[in-house]
């Protein structure tokens, strides 16, 4: 039995050893889930977050140091302390050792105002706290409670790795303006000015700041079985758990603070209806300060228009904060949102867990509004924004799209990333004859670059035939149809051929069929000739049919595409150093 002589008769559901943020989290969640008897054993005179005791009616034994843990029968453990013995269904060791060998990552001047670890007490002082763990949150709450003005520099902090109590307290400190949180900044060096530490953050976001006190929250390590006198039988029982990062030396029943409560409940308390741990993204989005700092750091443009063709298809306009928006019709730019943004679907997104504070970037062809507010053909280079035509990409078993499910939740006025440059060789540069036949083939949103190219040709007085053929699933997917019909009514040399492939009552035909069946000649009276015609292709690679060069010969894919059909009629693919009359977008 250990230090005490009698077997305890009261049976606890859970004994938590250590009043750390992680330990308090499990005690609170266990009570809320339905456990009746939970006690926290704290060897010191106070727990890490004292304000959580009263509101959550926590039972805490102060000044109790655990001396041994052993099995008692088949279903219980017995915990001996310097004062009492406890009989319990489960034990969580939540105490942590301060790493006495830990040193800050930067050199520090010698000053009594710069501390590593426990410091104070301070009152009514400006305190800079540097750290990104539960320990940093505990110290931040401690300094705020004694009336200090606290700045927490937590560059690299992942809020989802905090314990639930730590995360909740951090949000409360920020919400109630008891602490200023710098999620993306950390001091790069310190100097002493009149004896007070001056912090240089080395970035444009945070100016140099002077403080009365600077405190670094050192690393901590988990308690091991020997620290609480645990017997081998107690360890093997599966009823003794530890807060920490699992490693080869840790017991199998080890889990981090954000996860351990649910893991214990699922293993030991089948009577509880326990909600699974929310995804890291869900837990992070509660920390609005962290999200806003990420947005401020990465986003450089504003959404000025978000016009749905339907729920899964949108015309989007973006205005950059700075820089030029000029481009050649047909070129593309990159858009981006953070992995931290919410998705419109519930698809599994493992990349978001690994890269939650990074940007998702994708290239999109620049579209055109085609007409200005007065009804004239627009010159998009005279505007201060760019237009894009974007479809929501659904998840599949093999692919979880990252950007468009996040973009779907955005509104006018929201912030976004716009790449610093437009790029692309897919332009009208090869077209030098104003009488040439110009044919545009596209699938879905692949008609985006063609919108501006067509307007550019008409604005500059192209007199030869201009034909735009686009396949979509249904007519509702034609986001610019009315504008193209208006062009047809104004310009007799322009023809728009929309081809829905899944529209009831409409025969299914593909772009390749227009060539096979010679529709251009029979329907429009236009002859496609390698000598005078340029063909532009954008969209599904299967429609294009991009060939590979094998020893000087073109090898086409199994599915016959437009390139192969045109090549058989004497057309040639346009290459960087070998001009041709078949042009296709290469970044798809």
Secondary structure, 3 states (H helix, E strand, C coil): CCCCCCCCCCEECEEEECCCHHHHHHHHHHHHHCCCCEEEEECCCCCCCCHHHHHCCCEEEECCCEEEEEEECCCEEEEEECCCEEEECCEEECCEEECCCCCCCCCCCCCCCEEECCCCCCCCCEEEEECCCHHHHHHHHHHHHCCCEEEEECCCCCHHHCCHHHHHHHHHHHHCCCEEEECCCCCCEEEEECCEEEEECCCCCCCCEEECEEEECCCEEECCHHHHCECHHHHHCCCEEEECCCCCCCCCCEECCCCHHHHHHHHHCCCCCCCCCCCHHHHHHCCHHHHHHHHHHHCCEEEEEEEEEECCEEEEEEEECCCCCCCCCCCEEEEEEECCCCCCCCCCCHHHHHCCCCEEEEEEEECCCCECCCCCECCHHHCCCEEEEEECCCCCCCCCCCCHHHHCCCCCCCEEEECCCCECCCCCCCCCCCCCEEEEEEEHHHHHHHHHHHHHHHHCCCCCCEEEEEEECCHHHCCCHHHHHHHHHHCCCEEEEEEECCCCCCCCCCHHHHHHCCHHHHHHCCCCCCCCEEEEEECCHHHHCCCEEECCEEECCCCCCHHHHHHCCCCCECECCECCCEEECCCC
